[in-house]
Amino acid sequence: MNKRILALNQSLFLAAFFALPSFAAEDEALKKDLTAVIALQGFPCGEVVSVKTQAENDYAVLCKDANKYRVYLNAAGRVVVEKRK
């Protein structure tokens, strides 16, 4: 079951990377995808309210509950969520 969750997690995250944040509808889709990725990694968030693209496949995320995260793909192609201060 963990392999299925990881595969779903990576699929959602990759879909989020290919979304074009310049359009409002796609920006909302990116926020929803990142919300799901953060939840699947076991971190509290509730809802993503702000996303800043730091680099390709690298996002700074602010959640509704004031938690901040960095969400990115590491060199091995795995999704990583890091809590920020």
C-alpha positions, 0 to 999 in steps of 0.5 A: 500500500505504501508503494501505491501512495508513493506512486500517487504522491509522485503523480500528483506532484508531477502533474502540479509541476506541469501546470502553468501558474500564469492562468488562474484556473491552473494556479488553483489546480497547482494549489490543490495538487500541492495541498494533496502532496503535503497531506500525503507526506503527512504534514498539516496544511489544510489548504495551500493559499500561496505558491511561489516557484523558486526553480523548476520543480521547486515551490515555496508554499504557504498554507491557510494554517500559516505552515510554510513548506518547500516542495520539490523533487530531489535528484532521485526523482522523489517528492520532498516536503520540508517544513520552513520556519 
